[in-house]
Amino acid sequence: MIHPDTKLKWVSKEIGYGVFATKLIPKGTAVYVRDQLEIIVERNAALLKNPAYTDIIEKYSYIDPKGDYVLSWDHGRYVNHCCNPNTVTTGYGFEIALRDIAPGEEVTDDYGLLNLDEEIPLACCKENCRGVARPSDFDVYADHYDALVVDALTHFYLVDQPLLKFFDRNTLNQLNGYLETGSAYISVLSQKFVEGARPTPELRYRNERKRSLERSE
């Protein structure tokens, strides 16, 4: 589910539609959360072999840590890529605002963290645009985004969180555990799908990264 203070808006013929803030969305706000209405297409589902649906699923969904396709039921599926995004996925499965998102500003994330199956061309129109999003981006940029997420999470309970009621209990317990103790931070990298493997504690809890961030402060 996408944040309620957003709307769908036409961007251009090249890009299509995008999602834009209708009110200020402060830094630290959960902008997207996977709720129980999301459409889940399992990785080995027969539907993925049906050409009538394949293009739709691959265009509008992301791949979760289990390798399943998640298709948003609302306009969250129209969020576009930016190489300097104002939201990003967290290790807790929701997307967070990395900075204040002004009214009228487009809501963007980094497609490199969506578990891509192949390279896709980018058109974010930023000076630092990578040009292509690659499956390897998850490993390349995880530490960079972890630092930004850690910073954004310090604002989590200081701002209004209209999507908080849609968090599942396990996610909320893990998040609160980290915010209360400052330990057991779950890395962005925990959202990476690894073929034939399940997320391990070593992958999900990157305490060494957390300690390095603290030492750099």
Backbone hydrogen bonds in HBPLUS format (Angstrom, degrees):
<---DONOR---> <-ACCEPTOR-->    atom                        ^
c    i                          cat <-CA-CA->   ^        H-A-AA   ^      H-
h    n   atom  resd res      DA  || num        DHA   H-A  angle D-A-AA Bond
n    s   type  num  typ     dist DA aas  dist angle  dist       angle   num
A0033-VAL N   A0001-MET O   3.02 MM  32  5.31 151.2  2.10 139.3 148.1     1
A0003-HIS N   A0031-VAL O   2.77 MM  28  4.88 129.4  2.02 156.3 151.5     2
A0022-THR N   A0005-ASP O   2.88 MM  17  5.22 167.3  1.89 123.9 126.6     3
A0007-LYS N   A0020-PHE O   2.82 MM  13  5.39 142.5  1.96 145.5 158.0     4
A0020-PHE N   A0007-LYS O   2.88 MM  13  5.39 166.0  1.90 157.1 161.4     5
A0009-LYS N   A0018-GLY O   2.92 MM   9  5.46 159.4  1.96 159.7 162.9     6
A0018-GLY N   A0009-LYS O   2.81 MM   9  5.46 148.7  1.91 151.7 161.8     7
A0011-VAL N   A0016-GLY O   2.75 MM   5  5.57 160.9  1.79 150.9 157.4     8
A0012-SER N   A0016-GLY O   3.38 MM   4  5.24 151.3  2.47 131.5 139.3     9
A0016-GLY N   A0012-SER O   2.61 MM   4  5.24 151.8  1.69 142.5 152.9    10
A0107-VAL N   A0019-VAL O   2.73 MM  88  5.56 168.0  1.74 151.5 155.8    11
A0021-ALA N   A0105-GLU O   2.93 MM  84  5.64 166.5  1.95 159.5 158.8    12
A0104-GLY N   A0021-ALA O   2.71 MM  83  5.25 167.7  1.72 140.5 144.5    13
A0025-ILE N   A0101-ILE O   2.95 MM  76  5.02 167.0  1.97 147.9 152.3    14
A0101-ILE N   A0025-ILE O   2.87 MM  76  5.02 164.2  1.90 141.5 146.9    15
A0029-THR N   A0026-PRO O   3.15 MM   3  5.85 147.2  2.26 143.3 143.1    16
A0028-GLY N   A0097-ALA O   2.88 MM  69  5.19 171.7  1.89 140.6 143.2    17
A0097-ALA N   A0029-THR O   2.85 MM  68  5.31 150.8  1.94 146.3 156.1    18
A0031-VAL N   A0095-GLU O   2.77 MM  64  5.51 151.0  1.86 139.4 148.7    19
A0095-GLU N   A0032-TYR O   2.87 MM  63  4.98 156.9  1.92 137.4 145.3    20
A0038-GLU N   A0035-ASP O   3.34 MM   3  5.88 165.7  2.36 113.5 117.6    21
A0039-ILE N   A0071-LEU O   3.02 MM  32  5.02 163.9  2.04 154.0 149.6    22
A0071-LEU N   A0039-ILE O   2.82 MM  32  5.02 173.7  1.83 155.8 157.9    23
A0041-VAL N   A0069-TYR O   2.84 MM  28  4.98 167.7  1.85 149.2 153.5    24
A0069-TYR N   A0041-VAL O   2.83 MM  28  4.98 164.0  1.85 155.8 150.3    25
A0045-ALA N   A0042-GLU O   2.92 MM   3  5.15 163.2  1.95 120.6 120.8    26
A0048-LEU N   A0045-ALA O   3.16 MM   3  5.81 151.7  2.24 113.8 120.0    27
A0049-LYS N   A0046-ALA O   2.90 MM   3  5.42 159.7  1.94 115.7 122.5    28
A0050-ASN N   A0047-LEU O   3.09 MM   3  5.24 162.9  2.12 107.5 112.1    29
A0053-TYR N   A0050-ASN O   2.91 MM   3  5.69 155.6  1.97 126.1 132.4    30
A0054-THR N   A0050-ASN O   3.01 MM   4  6.02 150.1  2.10 152.3 160.2    31
A0057-ILE N   A0053-TYR O   2.96 MM   4  6.16 169.8  1.97 166.3 168.9    32
A0058-GLU N   A0054-THR O   2.92 MM   4  6.09 172.0  1.93 160.3 162.6    33
A0059-LYS N   A0055-ASP O   2.98 MM   4  5.94 145.7  2.10 139.6 148.5    34
A0060-TYR N   A0056-ILE O   3.04 MM   4  6.05 162.3  2.07 152.3 156.1    35
A0061-SER N   A0057-ILE O   3.08 MM   4  5.57 128.2  2.36 145.6 150.7    36
A0062-TYR N   A0070-VAL O   3.10 MM   8  5.39 150.9  2.19 137.7 142.8    37
A0070-VAL N   A0062-TYR O   2.77 MM   8  5.39 162.3  1.80 161.6 167.9    38
A0063-ILE N   A0114-LEU O   3.28 MM  51  5.93 171.7  2.28 143.5 143.2    39
A0064-ASP N   A0068-ASP O   2.89 MM   4  5.56 160.1  1.93 159.4 163.4    40
A0067-GLY N   A0064-ASP O   2.86 MM   3  5.30 158.3  1.90 117.4 124.8    41
A0078-TYR N   A0075-HIS O   3.05 MM   3  5.58 166.4  2.07 116.3 120.3    42
A0079-VAL N   A0076-GLY O   3.33 MM   3  5.74 167.4  2.34 116.4 116.4    43
A0109-ASP N   A0080-ASN O   3.10 MM  29  6.51 154.4  2.17 151.1 159.1    44
A0082-CYS N   A0109-ASP O   2.88 MM  27  5.86 136.5  2.08 153.5 160.3    45
A0098-LEU N   A0086-ASN O   2.78 MM  12  5.29 155.5  1.84 132.6 140.8    46
A0087-THR N   A0108-THR O   3.04 MM  21  5.95 129.7  2.31 151.9 166.0    47
A0088-VAL N   A0096-ILE O   3.20 MM   8  5.74 140.9  2.36 139.6 150.1    48
A0096-ILE N   A0088-VAL O   3.01 MM   8  5.74 155.8  2.07 153.1 151.1    49
A0090-THR N   A0094-PHE O   2.90 MM   4  5.72 136.3  2.10 145.4 155.8    50
A0093-GLY N   A0090-THR O   3.15 MM   3  5.52 164.6  2.17 114.3 115.5    51
A0105-GLU N   A0102-ALA O   2.97 MM   3  5.35 161.0  2.01 135.8 137.1    52
A0113-LEU N   A0110-ASP O   3.09 MM   3  5.95 171.8  2.09 125.0 127.1    53
A0114-LEU N   A0111-TYR O   3.07 MM   3  5.28 151.8  2.16 121.0 118.2    54
A0120-ILE N   A0133-ALA O   3.00 MM  13  5.35 152.9  2.07 145.2 153.8    55
A0133-ALA N   A0120-ILE O   2.87 MM  13  5.35 167.0  1.89 162.1 163.5    56
A0122-LEU N   A0131-GLY O   2.90 MM   9  5.02 157.7  1.95 133.4 129.4    57
A0129-CYS N   A0126-LYS O   3.00 MM   3  5.09 158.3  2.05 116.4 115.5    58
A0137-ASP N   A0134-ARG O   2.94 MM   3  5.38 163.6  1.97 116.4 121.9    59
A0139-ASP N   A0136-SER O   3.15 MM   3  5.70 122.2  2.50 112.3 123.2    60
A0140-VAL N   A0136-SER O   3.17 MM   4  6.41 161.9  2.20 151.0 156.6    61
A0141-TYR N   A0137-ASP O   2.88 MM   4  5.81 167.8  1.89 158.0 158.2    62
A0142-ALA N   A0138-PHE O   3.16 MM   4  5.69 124.0  2.49 137.3 146.2    63
A0145-TYR N   A0141-TYR O   3.02 MM   4  6.28 163.6  2.05 158.7 162.3    64
A0146-ASP N   A0142-ALA O   2.80 MM   4  5.98 149.3  1.89 149.9 159.8    65
A0147-ALA N   A0143-ASP O   3.18 MM   4  6.41 157.7  2.23 147.7 151.0    66
A0149-VAL N   A0145-TYR O   2.80 MM   4  6.01 158.0  1.85 156.0 162.1    67
A0150-VAL N   A0146-ASP O   2.89 MM   4  6.04 167.1  1.90 155.2 158.2    68
A0151-ASP N   A0147-ALA O   3.27 MM   4  6.42 155.4  2.33 137.7 143.8    69
A0152-ALA N   A0148-LEU O   2.93 MM   4  6.18 161.0  1.96 147.0 152.5    70
A0153-LEU N   A0149-VAL O   2.81 MM   4  5.97 155.1  1.88 157.5 163.5    71
A0154-THR N   A0151-ASP O   3.21 MM   3  5.63 148.7  2.31 106.6 115.3    72
A0155-HIS N   A0152-ALA O   3.00 MM   3  5.68 163.0  2.03 119.0 124.6    73
A0156-PHE N   A0153-LEU O   3.10 MM   3  4.94 161.7  2.13 103.5 109.3    74
A0158-LEU N   A0155-HIS O   2.92 MM   3  5.09 159.1  1.96 114.4 120.2    75
A0164-LEU N   A0161-GLN O   3.09 MM   3  5.42 166.0  2.11 115.8 120.1    76
A0166-PHE N   A0163-LEU O   2.95 MM   3  5.54 159.8  1.99 118.7 125.4    77
A0167-PHE N   A0164-LEU O   3.08 MM   3  5.45 169.1  2.09 115.0 118.3    78
A0172-LEU N   A0168-ASP O   3.06 MM   4  6.31 167.0  2.08 159.4 163.4    79
A0173-ASN N   A0169-ARG O   2.88 MM   4  6.06 155.9  1.93 150.8 157.5    80
A0174-GLN N   A0170-ASN O   2.99 MM   4  6.22 160.9  2.03 150.6 155.4    81
A0175-LEU N   A0171-THR O   2.90 MM   4  6.10 163.4  1.92 153.3 158.3    82
A0176-ASN N   A0172-LEU O   2.86 MM   4  5.95 169.4  1.87 150.6 154.0    83
A0177-GLY N   A0173-ASN O   2.89 MM   4  5.94 150.0  1.98 141.0 149.9    84
A0178-TYR N   A0174-GLN O   3.13 MM   4  6.41 155.0  2.19 145.7 150.9    85
A0179-LEU N   A0175-LEU O   2.94 MM   4  6.23 169.1  1.95 156.5 159.6    86
A0180-GLU N   A0176-ASN O   2.85 MM   4  5.84 148.9  1.94 147.3 154.4    87
A0181-THR N   A0177-GLY O   3.11 MM   4  6.06 150.6  2.20 139.8 147.0    88
A0182-GLY N   A0178-TYR O   2.59 MM   4  4.94 150.4  1.67 142.5 150.1    89
A0187-SER N   A0204-ARG O   3.11 MM  17  5.82 142.0  2.26 146.3 154.7    90
A0190-SER N   A0187-SER O   3.01 MM   3  5.58 163.2  2.04 113.9 119.2    91
A0191-GLN N   A0188-VAL O   3.02 MM   3  5.91 169.4  2.03 126.3 129.7    92
A0192-LYS N   A0189-LEU O   3.10 MM   3  5.45 165.3  2.12 113.5 116.5    93
A0197-ALA N   A0194-VAL O   3.01 MM   3  5.46 155.9  2.07 143.0 138.9    94
A0203-LEU N   A0200-THR O   2.97 MM   3  5.13 126.1  2.27 101.1 115.2    95
A0204-ARG N   A0200-THR O   2.92 MM   4  6.17 159.7  1.96 157.7 163.9    96
A0205-TYR N   A0201-PRO O   2.82 MM   4  5.63 167.5  1.84 148.2 152.5    97
A0209-ARG N   A0206-ARG O   3.08 MM   3  5.45 123.7  2.41 103.8 116.8    98
A0210-LYS N   A0206-ARG O   3.17 MM   4  6.57 154.2  2.24 145.9 153.5    99
A0211-ARG N   A0207-ASN O   2.82 MM   4  6.12 159.9  1.86 154.4 158.9   100
A0212-SER N   A0208-GLU O   2.96 MM   4  6.18 153.2  2.03 144.2 151.5   101
A0213-LEU N   A0209-ARG O   2.99 MM   4  6.24 149.0  2.09 145.7 153.9   102
A0214-GLU N   A0210-LYS O   3.05 MM   4  6.36 153.2  2.12 147.1 154.4   103
A0215-ARG N   A0211-ARG O   2.92 MM   4  6.19 149.9  2.01 146.3 154.6   104
A0216-SER N   A0212-SER O   3.13 MM   4  6.28 136.3  2.33 136.6 147.0   105
A0216-SER N   A0213-LEU O   3.22 MM   3  5.19 130.0  2.49  92.4 105.3   106
A0217-GLU N   A0214-GLU O   3.25 MM   3  5.38 151.5  2.34 100.0 108.2   107
